[in-house]
Every structure is written in structure tokens, then in C-alpha cells.
Amino acid sequence: MSKKLFIQTLGCAMNVRDSEHMIAELEAKEGYTLTDDPKEADLILINTCSVREKPERKLFSEIGQFSKEKKEEAKIGVCGCTASHLGSEILKKAPSVSFVLGARNVSKISRVIHQEKAVEVATDYDDSSYVFATGSRNDYKAMVNISIGCDKKCAYCIVPHTRGQEISVPSDLILGEARRLASAGVKEILLLGQNVNHYGRRFSSAHPKISFTELLRELSQVEGIERLRFTSPHPLHMDDEFLEEFASNPKICKSIHMPLQSGSTRILSLMRRGYSQEWFINRVERLKALAPETTIGTDIIVGFPGESEEDFLGTMEVLERVRFETLYSFVYSPRPHTEAASWENLVDEEVASKRLHRLQARHKEILEELNQKEVGAIHSVLWEHQRRDEGWCEGRTDTGKMVRMKGGEEFLGRITPVRIKEAYRAFLIGEPL
């Protein structure tokens, strides 16, 4: 009988991709098969996030629960950013954990499962040229890492501490992976990196000079790949050449995530973001002039140390001007190993919570307004899933909108035009043309 693997993934798309890599490695090299029941698993992996405090605190309660449920001989491994951050402290606090594997050490997974109490968390480890075993959970969409680590020094962010120095993946490996995925029937690729549009800054070995814009051009030539997405670009590196390529290249989906963090130039300076409110708005306006259909998502931190009501109103101003389609927003959470963690001018928790509520409430109103305008619009949709019990197919438009349509598996993997007939906050209802 094959061994069973259960994996719980917390956090961002980078973590999701890391989990896919570990699953593929363990399936190909160790004979594991995936299960969604931790009680029957021989190996339980928790792939963690440490960007905010709450997921980190939750980790130890999760370990405790898995320890009670698991088979007697089953192993528990803690992976990801919290593993990088806490290292051997995890073994001290949770003796039931068999090993700890940091976010920069994913390629070691098939080795550490055989090493009791192993701790592999070096953030200078380089697996940018490692060719992972193949595997995908979706026949039509796939994620491809183009860089690892981060060189930014944002005052609130723990990622440089947990994922190490930024290194770009060699372009020939990226293109080779894209071709392999295309031959397997993948239609859409999501490129991943902490700052994807900083691609090409540093390679771990000799490599021809190449920018992110040039990489996009090369990937768009891969036959069979019909859509390119990426996350997350940094607003600071959105030069005109990049925006023009984004707008003019038909394979690049017209949906982009632009992490704002704050709409106050003063707070952006304290955050060490490297741009102003004016620069962010300028890039948005330039993008919308080139490709008006583009939808924009963002991240916002409310209650950063020293944030005044005037600063917060600057964030609300940007929300009104840009009208973001997606918004990931949180109250500031101090993280260790960050510059802001030692600052004393904290915003009162109640004040910060009220500001977050105001931001999210207004965004919900904006989203409803935007979605109602979609009624009657025509979109091309890549159909990804089938809800057999409900008789629906589900997929996304080029602009990132989730659409449902009556239909069966004959639509899966196809890109077809639909007319939107109903709109809800989380999805649209379409009808085939």
C-alpha cells in the first residue's frame, strides 16, 4: 500500500506553489499519495505563513490537534515561513513535530522526512536552479516560480528574514517549464515571485541580462500557453516599458495586483516602500490609459505606527480614485526582525479596527457598483472547474472575474465567450454566445 500524505497550506500563492513542489517530490521519489484526511496520513505537513501574527499563533494549536488525531507512527513536519523564523524553537515547544523545513529549503523535503528532528532553515540556501518533480493539481492552470527571496527592506515585513536574498530562476528553466506545461494541456500560467517585476536583478550563476518585461515577451511565444498572469509586482518597478508590454501583449491577462499598503506618502516613507501616493496614482492612470479594461487589486495595512486620521484618509482617497477590484486589508501586526517592531507610536487597536471596517465597508460598496456594470458585458472565460451537483462550470475572465455558467465538462479547458446576465459580489453569472 502507498503511503499517505496530508498537507495544510497557509498563506500566499508562493506557499501554495511550495506545497505543490513538496507533493510532487514526495509522490515521485517517496511513493506518497495525497489524502484529505489527516487521520489516515503517514506524513502530515503544515506549510506555514508568518506575515501576520495570527497564523503563527495558530500553528501550535494546529500541531496539538494533529498530534491527537494522527496515527501513532505518523510524522508531522512544519514547513514554510514560520519554520524559517522559529527553527528549532518549534521542536522545543512541540515535541510531536518530527522535522522543520524552512521556506528556502523546499527541495530538501524527500531527505528531511528520513531525518528525525531535522532542522533545515538556512535562508541562504539556493535551489533556484533545482528542477522539481512534475505534478499539478489543475489540468488547465499552473504556477511557475521565477524568483525566490526578497531584497526589499519594508519596515513591516518579515519575508526577507524568512525567504532570504532575492535570486532569479534561470530563464531557460522557466521557459522549459512553460513548454512542458503547455504540452500537458495547461492554458494559463501564473508567474510567482515576491517582486516579480524585479526579475533579472541577480542570478546565482552566469546568465544573460534579462528583464521581467523581456521574460514576458519570451513566455508569450510559447505555443499552447494562451494566458499569462503574475503576482506580485512592485509599484516602484512599473516603468513605462513594462506597462506598455502589459497593455499591448494579448496573452497577458488584463488583471494586475498592485500592493499599495498605504495611501499616505508620509506613511509610505516610514514603511520604506520607495514610492509616493503620486507615483502610485501616476502608474495606475498610465495603465488605465493604455488598457482601460484592466482590473486592479491591492494590499493595504491599516494602523501602521504613527498613522494619523489624515494619513488614513489618504488611503481612502486612493481607494476612491482607483476603485480596486480586490482588496486584502489588515490591521498592522508587529513582526519580529522588522524595523517597525520596535517603534512605540502604535495606533490604538480600537481606532485601527474602526478604520479597517470603514475601508472594507466602502470597498464592498465599490465592488457591488463595479460588478453591476458587468451586466450585459461580453467576456472570454477559461473554464476551470465543474460543479457537477449544481450543473455549473466555473472559470475566470481575462480581467480576473469569477464566472459561473450552466454547462458540463465539455467546456473544461476551453476559452469561450459569454455574456454576463447577473452580477453578485463574489461572482458573475454568464450565458454562452
N, C-alpha and C positions, 0 to 999 in steps of 0.2 A: 504493500500500500504506500502511496506517496505521502510525504509529509505535508502538513497543512500550515499555511501562513496567514495570519491576520495582521492587518496594518491599519493604524489610525493616523490620519494625516491632519495636522492643524496648520493654519497659516496660509501663506501666499501661493501663487502659481509655481514659484521656484520649489517650494516644498512638495507640491503635487508631482512635479517632474522628478524630484529626487526619489519620491516613493515609487514612481514608475520604474526608475532605474533599478532600485533595490529589488522590486518584484521581478523584473526581467532577469537580473543576475541570479537570484535565488531559484527561479524556475529553470533557467538554462543550466546552471552549474551545480545546484544542490538538490534538484528534483522536487522542489516545493510546488504546491498548487494553492491558489488563493481561496480563502474561506471568509464569509462574513460573520462567522460565529466564533468569538474568542474562546469559548468553552471547548471547542474541538481542535483548536490550533496547537501545533507543536512549537511554534515560534510566534510571539506577539511583538510587533514593533510599534512604538509610539514615535511618530515623526513630529517634532515639537516646533513651536514658534516662541520667540522671546521678544518680539517687537513691542508688545504691551505686557503689563504685569499680570493681568488676569489669566491668560493662557498658561503662564509659567506657574502660578499658584495652583492651577487646576491639575497640573501634571502629577503631583504626588497623590492626589485623591484618585486619579485615574489608575496609577500604579497599584494603589491599595485595592481598588475594585478588581482589576485584572488578576491580582495575586490570589484573591478569594475565589475567582471563577475558574482559573486555568487548571488544566490537567497537571498532575503532580510533577511530571518530568518536563513540562513545557518551559521554555525560556522566554524572558522578557528583555527586550533591547530598547534603550532610549536613544533616539537619533535626532538630528536636526540642530536648530539654533540654540535651544536651551541646553542640549548636550554639549555644544561648544562652549557655552557660557559657564555652566556649573561643573562639567567634567566629573572628576572623582567624587565630588560632593554628593552626586546623585546616588552613588553606591553606598555612601555613609548614611544618607537619610532613608534609603530604600534598599535594604539588603536583598530583597527578592529580585532586583534587577541583575541580569547576567552580564551585560556589557553596555558601554556608552560609545556612540559613534557620532562625531561632530558633522556639521553641515558641509565641511570642506573635505570630508573623508568617505563620501558615499561609495566610492569604488572599492573600498575595503570590506564591504558587507559580507561577502562569501568567505572571508577569512576570520573576521571577528566572531562570527557565530560559533566557531570552534575554540575560542579562547575565553575561558571563564574569567569574569571580572576584568575584561579588556577595557581600556580607556584610550580611544583614538580620537583626539580632538584638535590636532595641530591645524592652525589656521594658515600656515604657510605651505601646507601640502598642496601639490599641483597635480590635479587629474584632468586638466583642460584638454589634454591630448588622449585621454583614455577612451577607448571605444567600448561602450557598454553593450551588453547583450541586448538583442532586439525584443521588443514587446510593446503592445499598445492596447489600451482598453477601449479604443474607439476606432472604427474602420475608416472614418472619413476625415477626422481631425487629429492633429498631433502637435506636441510641443517639442521645441528644439532649443537647447541651451546654446547661446552664442558667447556668453561670458560668465565668469564666476567672480565673486567678491565685489568690493566697492572701495573706491578711493576717496569718496566724499567724506566730509567731516561735519555733517549736520549735527547740531548741538544736542538733539533729542534722540538720535538713532544709534542703536546697539549693533546694527548689521555689520559694519566694518570690523567690529570686535569678534563677531561670531562666524563671519564668512571670509574674512581676510582681505588681502590686497586684490585689486581688480586685475584679472587676466582674461584676455580674449581667446576664444576657441579658434584654432586654425580654420581659415575659410574653406579649405579643401574638405575638411571633415564635415563642416556644416552643409556644404553643397552635396557631398556624398550621402549624408543622411537624408537630405531633401529628396534626392533621386531615389533612394531606397524606399522612402515612404510613398512617393508618387507611384512607384511600381507596385506597391501593395494596395493601391486604391485610395490613398489619402488625397483629399482635395484642398484642405486648408491647413496651414502651418502657423503656429503661434511661437514667435521668437521670444526667448526669455533672457533677461539679464537685470541686474539691479539698476543699471543705467544703459539700456540697450543702445541708445544713440551716441554713446561714448565708445562704441565698439572700435577696435583697432588701436587703442591707446597703448596697449602693452601685450606682447605675446611672450610665452616662456621660452621660445626658440626663434631662430631667424625666420622672418616672414615678410613677404612683400607688403608695402604700405597699402592699407585699405581702410576706407571709412564705412560707417554704417549705411550711408546713402548708396555707396558703391556695392555693398553687400546686398542690399535690397534689389538693386538692378540685376545682379547676377542670379539671385534666387528667383526673380520673376521670369528668367529664361528657362527654368526647369520645366520640362514638358510634363503635364499632368497636374501640376500644382496650380490651382485656379485662384486661391486666396492667400494673402499674407497678412497676418496681424502681428503685433509685438507689444510687449509690456516689460518694464515701464520706461518711457523716455524721460529725460530730464529737461525741463523747460529751458535751462541755461544753454543747452546744446542744440536747440532747434533753430539752426541757421536757415537762411533763405533757400539754399540748395536742397536741404532736407525737405522743407515744406513744399517746394516745387515738385520734387520727386513724389512725395506723398500724394499730392493733388493730381498729378498727371499720369501716374502709373496705374493702369486699370486693375492690376492684380492686388494692389494694396487696398485693404478694406478702409472705407471712409469712417472709421471709428477710432478714436485715439484717447489714451489715458494721459492726462497732464497733471501730475501731482502739484497742487497749489500750496498746500499746507497752511498758509495764511494769506489774507488779502491786504495785510498791513506791511508796507515797506519796512517800517521800523522793526516789526517782529520777524520778518524775513531775514533782516540783517542779523538779529540776535540768533536766529536759527542756523545761520551760516549757509543759507541757500544759494547765495551768489547772484540773485536777480531781484528785481523790484516788482511792485504791483504793475507799474507802467510797462515793464518788459513783458510780463505775462500777458497783459491785455493786448499789447502790440502783436505778440505771436499768435494769439487767438484771432485777432482781426485779420492778420495776414493770411492765416489758414482759411478762414471763412470766405475771404475774398477770392481765394484760389479754388476752394471746393466748398461751396455753401451748404451742401448736404451733410457735411461732416458732423458727427456727434462726438461730444467731448465729455469724458469722465474725469473725476479728480479725487484727491485725498485732502482732508482738512483736519487739522489739530486745533481744538478749541481750548482756551485756558492755558496756553503756554505761559511760562513765568514772565510776569510783567505785562501781560496783555490787558490793556485798558478797554473801556467801553468803545472808545473811538477806534482802537485797533480792530475790535470785533466788527464794528460797523463797516470797516474797510473790507473785511471778508464777506459780509452781506452784500456790499456793493459789487464785488466781483461775481458773486452768485447771481445777482440780478442781471449783470451785463453779459455773462457767458451763458447762463441757463444750462448748467451741466445736466447731462442725461443720467449719469450715475454719480453717486456721491458716497464715499466711505469716510465717515466722520467719527471722531472720538475725542473725549476729554484727554488732555495731556497726562501721560503716565511716566513718571521719572524712571529711567532705566540706568542700571549701573554701567560704569565705564563710558559714560557720556558726559559732555561738558555741562549740560544743564542740570544734571543730577545734584550738583552741589549748590545750586542757586537757591536763594532764600525768598525771593519775591514771588511766592506762589500765589496763584489766583484762588480765592475761596471756592471750595468744592461746590457749594450751592450755586454760586454765581456762574461757575463754569458749566454746571449741569443745565441751568436755565438757558445759557447761551447756546448750548448744543441742541436743546429742544427747539429753540427759535429757528436755528439753522435748518434742522431736519424737517420741521413743520413747513417752512417756506419751500424747501426743496420738493416735498411731496406735492405741494400745490403746483409748482413749476412742472413737475413730471406729468401730472394729470393734464395740464394745459398742452404740453408738447405731444403727449400721446393722442389726445383728441384731434389734433391737427393731422394725425396719420390716417384718419378715416378717409377712404377713397384713394389713398396713395397706392402706387404700384411699386413693389419691391421684388428683388431676386433673393430667394431663400435657399440656403443649403440645408436639406432635411437630414437631421442627425439622429433623432430618436423616434420610436413609435410607442405610443401609449395604447397598447392593444385593448386593455379593459375599457378605455374610453373612446376608442376609434379615432384617435388623433395622431397626426405626425407633428413633430416639433423641430424647429430649426431657427437659424438667425439670419437676419438680413445683412447685407453688406455693411450697413451702419450699426450693426450690433444689437438690433431689436429682436427679442424673442417672439416668434410667431407660431401659432397653432393653426392646423388646418385639418379638416376631415380627410382621412386617407389612410392607406395601408403601406406595407413595406415596399411597394413598387416605387415609392418616392424616395426612399432612403439612399443617400449618397448622391442625389441629383440636385442640381441648382435650377429651380423653376420660378417663373414669375407668378406673383399673387397680387390680388387687390385686397386691401385692408377694409374689413366691413365693421369691425368692432374694436374698441380700444380699452384696455384696462391698465392699471399702474404697472403691473409686472409683465404683461404680455399683450400681444395683439392677436386678433382672430382674422385669418385670411381666407380667401376663396381662390381656387385656381383660375387662371386666364386661359 
